[in-house]
Amino acid sequence: MRPKDFSQQLKKNKLDFAFFLTSSENKVDKTVQWLTGIGVTDFACTIVDKKGHALSFVKGLELANARLQKHTGTVKQTKHFWKEIAPLLKRTKRIGVNMAVLSSYEMQQLKRISEAKLVDIST
């Protein structure tokens, strides 16, 4: 499934965005690779909107690796990840997250930058 196809699920569940995060080799969200084609990295985040646009963030040297792979959507390098996604998620009402992969710290950070209701889409 690609982001365009996934956007239909977002509309069906009345979600503004879907948020997927791989924060280490031990906390891998396979959905990032499944939706975008970016392989397993130490850090990658993908945000998909209702229109089917995917925006992925990677850190440091992983940008070159991500660009070599066949991927869907836009890939950006980030140093201050939470500060960069805050404007994207600030005015949203419902965000789908894979709660099975997120740590309590990551959930807390997500709640801090957005007042949106977080909906578990980890099935």
C-alpha positions as CSV (number, residue, x, y, z in Angstrom):
1,M,0.0,0.0,0.0
2,R,1.2,3.5,-0.8
3,P,0.4,6.8,0.8
4,K,-2.4,7.6,-1.7
5,D,-4.1,4.3,-0.9
6,F,-3.5,4.8,2.8
7,S,-5.2,8.2,2.7
8,Q,-8.5,6.5,2.0
9,Q,-8.2,4.7,5.3
10,L,-7.5,8.1,7.0
11,K,-10.6,9.6,5.5
12,K,-12.7,6.5,6.5
13,N,-11.5,6.8,10.1
14,K,-11.8,10.6,10.1
15,L,-8.1,11.2,10.8
16,D,-6.1,14.3,9.7
17,F,-2.7,12.6,9.7
18,A,-1.0,9.3,10.4
19,F,2.2,9.4,12.4
20,F,4.8,6.6,12.2
21,L,8.1,6.6,14.1
22,T,11.2,4.4,14.1
23,S,13.3,5.8,16.9
24,S,16.0,3.1,17.2
25,E,16.9,-0.3,15.7
26,N,15.0,-1.9,18.6
27,K,11.8,0.2,18.1
28,V,11.2,-0.3,14.3
29,D,7.9,0.7,12.8
30,K,7.7,-1.4,9.7
31,T,4.9,0.9,8.4
32,V,7.5,3.5,7.5
33,Q,9.2,1.1,5.1
34,W,5.8,-0.3,3.9
35,L,4.4,3.1,3.0
36,T,7.5,4.9,1.8
37,G,10.1,2.3,0.8
38,I,12.7,3.7,3.1
39,G,14.6,0.8,4.7
40,V,15.2,0.2,8.3
41,T,17.2,3.1,9.8
42,D,18.2,4.2,13.3
43,F,15.6,7.1,13.0
44,A,12.8,7.7,10.6
45,C,9.4,9.4,10.9
46,T,6.7,9.4,8.3
47,I,3.6,11.6,8.4
48,V,0.9,10.9,5.9
49,D,-2.0,13.3,5.3
50,K,-5.5,12.8,4.0
51,K,-4.4,13.8,0.5
52,G,-1.9,10.9,0.4
53,H,1.2,13.0,0.8
54,A,4.0,11.4,2.8
55,L,6.7,13.5,4.5
56,S,9.6,11.5,6.0
57,F,12.3,12.8,8.3
58,V,15.6,11.1,8.8
59,K,18.7,12.1,10.8
60,G,22.3,12.7,9.7
61,L,23.9,10.3,7.3
62,E,20.7,8.4,6.8
63,L,19.5,11.0,4.3
64,A,21.9,9.8,1.6
65,N,20.9,6.2,2.3
66,A,17.2,7.1,2.1
67,R,17.6,8.9,-1.2
68,L,19.4,5.9,-2.8
69,Q,16.4,3.7,-2.0
70,K,13.3,3.7,-4.1
71,H,10.9,5.7,-1.9
72,T,7.6,7.5,-2.1
73,G,7.1,11.0,-0.8
74,T,9.4,13.7,0.4
75,V,12.4,13.0,2.6
76,K,14.0,15.6,4.8
77,Q,17.0,15.6,7.1
78,T,16.3,16.8,10.6
79,K,18.3,17.7,13.7
80,H,15.5,18.9,15.9
81,F,12.7,16.6,14.9
82,W,10.0,17.5,17.4
83,K,10.4,21.3,16.7
84,E,10.1,20.6,12.9
85,I,6.9,18.6,13.0
86,A,5.2,20.8,15.6
87,P,3.8,23.3,12.9
88,L,2.5,20.4,10.8
89,L,0.5,18.8,13.6
90,K,-0.5,21.9,15.6
91,R,-3.9,22.5,14.1
92,T,-5.0,18.9,13.7
93,K,-7.9,17.3,15.5
94,R,-7.2,13.6,15.1
95,I,-3.9,11.8,14.5
96,G,-3.5,8.1,13.9
97,V,-0.4,6.6,15.7
98,N,1.1,3.2,15.9
99,M,1.0,3.0,19.7
100,A,2.5,-0.4,19.8
101,V,5.9,1.1,18.7
102,L,5.9,4.5,20.5
103,S,7.5,4.8,23.9
104,S,5.9,6.8,26.7
105,Y,8.4,9.6,26.1
106,E,7.5,9.8,22.4
107,M,3.7,9.8,23.2
108,Q,4.3,12.6,25.7
109,Q,6.2,14.7,23.2
110,L,3.5,14.1,20.6
111,K,0.8,15.3,23.0
112,R,2.9,18.3,24.0
113,I,3.2,19.6,20.4
114,S,-0.4,18.9,19.4
115,E,-3.7,19.1,21.1
116,A,-5.1,16.5,18.7
117,K,-6.8,13.3,19.9
118,L,-4.4,10.4,19.3
119,V,-6.0,7.3,17.8
120,D,-4.4,3.9,17.9
121,I,-4.0,2.4,14.4
122,S,-1.6,-0.4,15.3
123,T,-3.8,-3.2,14.2
